[in-house]
Structure formats: structure tokens, C-alpha cells
Amino acid sequence: MLQSPNTAPAIELRGISKAFGPVQANKDISIRVAKGSIHGIIGENGAGKSTLMSILYGFYRADSGEILVDGRETPIPDSQSAIRAGIGMVFQHFKLVQNFTVLENVILGAEDGGLLRPSLSKARKELARLSRDYGLEVNPDARIEDLSVGYQQRVEILKALYRQADILILDEPTGVLTPAEADHLFRILRGLRDQGKTVILITHKLREIMEITDTVSVMRRGEMVATVTTRDTSPAELAELMVGRKVLLRVDKTPATPGEVVLEVEDLRVTHNGVERLKGVSLTLRRGEILGIAGVAGNGQSELMEVLAGIATATGQVRLLGRDLNLAGHEDGRDRRRAGVGHVPEDRHHLGCIMDFAAWENVAFGYHREDDYRRGPFTDQAALKADTAAKMQRFDVRPPLPDLAIKHFSGGNQQKIIVAREIERNPDLLLIGQPTRGVDIGAIEFIHKQIVALRDQGKAILLVSVELDEVMSLSDRVAVMFDGRIMGTRDAATTNERELGLLMAGVTETA
């Protein structure tokens, strides 16, 4: 239901600028979003997308510029003003109370008065209507903690619609969904559009932009560089607009030539707080191959990585180059590194680096006792800084300043520093989790090349990623995890998204 040329746009931003100290996050941005359309906004990490949407939803105030809703200038000093203007936002990390019901979450903050019973009764009827009209069926009495992430996302959309939102902003909405759940979300969004709602979609996935949007705007370094009709563009063109140069969107690699077995895992089990997180995981990984672990976050991938990295305890058996590793806590990360294991953790901010420390200090973490970083009993800071500077040059880290605190680097450059630290210690086994989470498309291309190069040097790589496209394009074999188990292993060259998606949902051929 795209608007006619004479209809005022649902949203119009004119000359929006926003600075945080010396950093210009948004610079003179203007954009028009047509009513009854799905409008995508893409850009590299740090391009200013989130700042712009935060201004539209009232989290930030622009330094200059105007916001028009339905053709009328509409000041939005806070999120309540945005809601009154008919704007709703579904965040990447859901804002739901886990032990409340769906109904309680929907009315939270939108009660009609001090008495909850009338509010709940009214909300139940309205929720039934919204669920029916927009294909958002969900049990109003179910507790959030008992719902899958796909259903929790429906609740967030219902919350916005209950508050009479005509404009929905969705921030990276498929990051926690299986392919089947993502497809269902797209059907919901098309249904919303067809009934006159306007959807603004923030995503870094070019395939999703091409599949679901009508129009796409591209941001680069705080500026709006292009707005194009989706059917008239291509992923390659959008990537070039985002980065300012041509980008290789596919992983360029030759077929693997696996060698000796590096890693053997048998009947691995992990229990946390009485709940079994790994339920008899077994796998094998050889030199010269990448084994990708696919699955929706929370199905045991993190626990598997932590055990192999020496962070968590487990039962079962793990052999590295024929040597049994101790799983009872008598070996730690340092022992694993000495045995030839490198580890790029899934959460770089909590496990991969210390944000207030300098880049050179972060490069030293885990390896600061190595002889090449020591001068007698002391750390050789000059050697460390020189080594960091060399790594920064080889991995194109910007800015190339070893003394700069790592918190001042973009997400992509933080990841490059951590990847450089682990890859350049020449591990026999590299554990790499979410290698490109929150990373620029240009940095994604670079990191993928480094992973493939390590494989071609005869190293074994265990890759965990919630990005199914990434797992399928990087891996030689793909193992799918669901509910703490390996549901199946497939050849990456012959499998497809549908087959892997069913396994990610716990469905096997014999199920």
C-alpha cells in the first residue's frame, strides 16, 4: 500500500544533525518514509543508523533539524512523545518482563488507571483483535519465559500496536530467529504494510533488505548517501554504497583437504544450576577444515566453546591431537593456549578484552607470560607495543594506535585486534565465536579471509555463529545444535538453508 505522490510521507526528517562531543554521529540527514511501505536503513557499524532512530523515538534530541509525522512538524523530546505520535519501536534485545504474562507485558505502562482488572479485560479483547487482524497469534496468558524468541518478538510488536502505533521501527529483528521464524516475521511485516502500517527496518543483512523492503536508505559515516527503490538495486551496489568501495560478498575459498584429526569430542555434558546444557555432544574436527556450529543462540553453543577453551567444566572426553584434556577444572585457558588452542570469544566485550585498557595491553592478554613479551621478570612493553603496531598494520586496524584504549575503536576494529591476537599465535585449533557480530561489512570480508587463510595453512577451526549465511559460506561441514544436542552434521556445499533451519528447530527426518 505505497502512498500516492501527493500523500504526505509517514515520516520525514529534515536536516537532522547530532554530535557527541567531537564525534558527528548524524550530519544534515534528510529522509522521507512513504506511508504503507517497508523502508530499510543500512550502513556500517558506526554509520549513525541507531542514533538517527534514537532521535526519531525520543531517546536523543537532535542538535538541529525537523521531524515531520504525516506532514506535520512533530517535536519528539522523549519516547512517550513518540508513542503519542504513533511511533513504536521493537528493540533487538526485547524489553519484556520474563515472569509476566503476555497480557501483562502488553498493558505495562499503558494501564487505564489504578485498577488493573478493567485494563486487563479491555486489553484481552483488543489483543485478540490485533492477533487476528495481523497474524500475531499468541496465548495472552502464557508467561514470557516460556515462549520462544519468535513469539516474544510477536509480543513486542503487539505492545506497539496496542499503543496504536502506525509506524514501527525494528532494530535487527532477525538476529535471534531461526530461518523459519524470520520468514514468518516477514509475512507479518508484509501483512502490516498491506493494512497501511509503515515499517522502518534496520538490518545489516543485505539478503533481508532485498527480500522484504520496498525502499532502502544507505548511511555512511553519519551521512545519508543514497535512497533507492529496492527492486532497482542489488546487494553488490548496496555494499559499495555502504563502504565506499567494491566488496566481495561471498567467501572465496577452495575445497577443503582435511588431514589428521585435531579435535575429538565424545559424550560431552555440562550442567548449570541443575539444568543440563550440553546433552552428550560428540564431534570430530580435522586439520585444514572449518566445522561450523549453527543454531539459534542459547542451544548449547556457548557452553561447548567455554568447555573447549578451558573456561567451564564438563564430563565426557575431549582429545586434542590425541591428548586427553582435563574437563574437571584442573586446566584453564592458559593450559589450553599452551596446548595449541586459540579462542576468539563470542562476547568480545566481556571475555575478549578489557575496554578501558590500551590496544597493546589487550593484545598481550593470555600471552603476557610468553618469552617474546618478557624482559627478565618484567613485561617488555616496548616489544608488546611494536608487536601490536605490526598486527595493526597487517590487519588494517584503524586508527593504528597501540596506546589507544580499545573502547575508542569501532566494533569491527576491536574484533580485528582480538582475531589478530589469536590467529597470530599459530594455534592448532582455533575456536571462533560470532566472528563478525556487530562488524562492518568491509571488516567482515577481511575477517573471513583470515579464517580461510588459517584453514589453508592446515589449522582446524571450530566456528560458532548465529548468522546462518556466514556458517554456510565459511564452513566445510555444518553441525546444527538444538537444546544442547547435535541434531545432525551436513556438508556445507550440498546442504541448504531449509534443511539446516529444520534442524535448528529440532526437526529431523525421523522426527
Summary of the structure (lengths in Angstrom):
residues: 511
radius of gyration: 24.5
end to end distance: 40.8
largest distance: 76.7
contacts: 1684
relative contact order: 0.10
helix: 35%
strand: 26%
